[in-house]
Amino acid sequence: MPSAIDIYRKKTRRSARIFEKSKRYHVNGVSHNIRFFKPYPFVTKSAKGKTISDVDGNRYTDYWMGHWSLILGHAASPVANLVKKQLPSCWMHGTVNEMTVSFSEVIQNAVPVAEKIRYVSTGTEATMYAVRTARAVTGKKIIAKIDGGWHGYTTDLLKSVNWPFEQPESRGLVDESHIISIPYNDLEKSIQILQTVKDDLAGVIIEPVLGGGGCIPATKEYLIGIQEFVHKNNSLFLLDEIVTGFRFSFGCIYPSMKLDPDIVTLGKIVGGGFPIGVICGKEDVMKTSNTSNHTKLDRTYIGGGTFSANPITMTSGRAMLQFLKKNSNQVYKKINSLGETARKEIAKTFDGKVAMTGMGSLFMTHFLEDGINEVRDASDAARCNTEILHRYHFEMIAKDGIFFLPGKLGAISYAHNKSDIKDVVEASSRFAASLK
Ligand SMILES: Cc1ncc(COP(=O)(O)O)c(C=O)c1O
């Protein structure tokens, strides 16, 4: 029986050649570190619906879905049709446009904290500006984030992302002293740490479901407890809903948890597949960034970006949200239930040897190691067997035509069906058998 690597190499020869060439031009051949996997990533030619196809003609049912941004699947027609219509009237103005206004109307109706909005082109920029706003509004410096929390590569927030959390994430970072990290879902320890910096605490930034850190939902008590502490100490509560916004229902997670964040960041899904980051905040908080009536001494610069609120992203984002709004029952009922089935059935195939995490249409498999029975935070996730996880995902790419970015959570789109989940379960079952 040939190995998964042999099968993969044989069926992706053209990808291998192109990727070799890519390495001549790009560091490690890629433009985002996580897109590389061994021995080399296949080179994509096209994608439609649930399927991504490579230059060798292989087709994969995709669970990476463009960094989890494509909730309707690839090249979804409700978005494509409106974008095509917009193209002849220009894709870049650098001036005010009407689609931004109507897009924001939809966001504001769905996300109550969005009393004022600023658009940028990436989630990374959105969290960077959220942090700056918190410091500006409070006059304090320290930002607390979660161990394993991922908010993009900004110098500020690139701390305690990967295990071991106490080591610096990268060379070239400065001023890490104004960022501290707290353990996810451990309210007591988190509060103990926050107490030590409360007088200079500008804010806490949290993902309600830890995405890159292991697809782990926060408990409601944890989020409420942190929020209470933060507000009692005149700091801001920043929720990063870049993954979770419009993922489980039409809107954000936070209203269902009765949370009252000061700023929410959005991205991914709300761009309809085009580049976006959104800073949504309460009027009182966001007014500091109004440069028209503040002097240099009391204003906060946020926003900026040549391509922010460009007509194509605004059109695609609005098309996406309009479709989701109109079809929210069908879309969310379907994908949430497929996610539920995936978590339940995959767990069964591994017979107690894995922990399934996730929520709604997001799911992740963790191969348990001795002494770990559940995955409640990114430390638990990192102490699971990530080598087997990569092998599991890679075998599915090579043998089953199923694509999870190795090591990452899977996202189900509206284009997936029950039979796709059944395929993943069957592939999991074959992999489980190979482990015995
Ligand atoms: C929770 C969260 N915040 C921020 C970001 C950064 O977004 P972007 O990659 O668009 O810069 C990501 C990206 O994966 C994310 O998952």
PDBQT file of the ligand as one rigid body, heavy atoms in Angstrom, charges set to zero:
ROOT
HETATM    1  C1  LIG A 501     -10.098  36.002  15.421  1.00  0.00    +0.000 C 
HETATM    2  C2  LIG A 501      -9.248  36.627  14.359  1.00  0.00    +0.000 A 
HETATM    3  N1  LIG A 501      -8.924  37.916  14.457  1.00  0.00    +0.000 NA
HETATM    4  C3  LIG A 501      -8.171  38.530  13.529  1.00  0.00    +0.000 A 
HETATM    5  C4  LIG A 501      -7.708  37.841  12.434  1.00  0.00    +0.000 A 
HETATM    6  C5  LIG A 501      -6.866  38.545  11.406  1.00  0.00    +0.000 C 
HETATM    7  O1  LIG A 501      -7.598  38.737  10.256  1.00  0.00    +0.000 OA
HETATM    8  P1  LIG A 501      -6.870  38.926   8.823  1.00  0.00    +0.000 P 
HETATM    9  O2  LIG A 501      -6.219  37.625   8.519  1.00  0.00    +0.000 OA
HETATM   10  O3  LIG A 501      -7.981  39.285   7.894  1.00  0.00    +0.000 OA
HETATM   11  O4  LIG A 501      -5.891  40.022   8.987  1.00  0.00    +0.000 OA
HETATM   12  C6  LIG A 501      -8.031  36.499  12.280  1.00  0.00    +0.000 A 
HETATM   13  C7  LIG A 501      -7.554  35.728  11.106  1.00  0.00    +0.000 C 
HETATM   14  O5  LIG A 501      -7.627  34.539  11.016  1.00  0.00    +0.000 OA
HETATM   15  C8  LIG A 501      -8.797  35.858  13.275  1.00  0.00    +0.000 A 
HETATM   16  O6  LIG A 501      -9.106  34.556  13.187  1.00  0.00    +0.000 OA
ENDROOT
TORSDOF 0
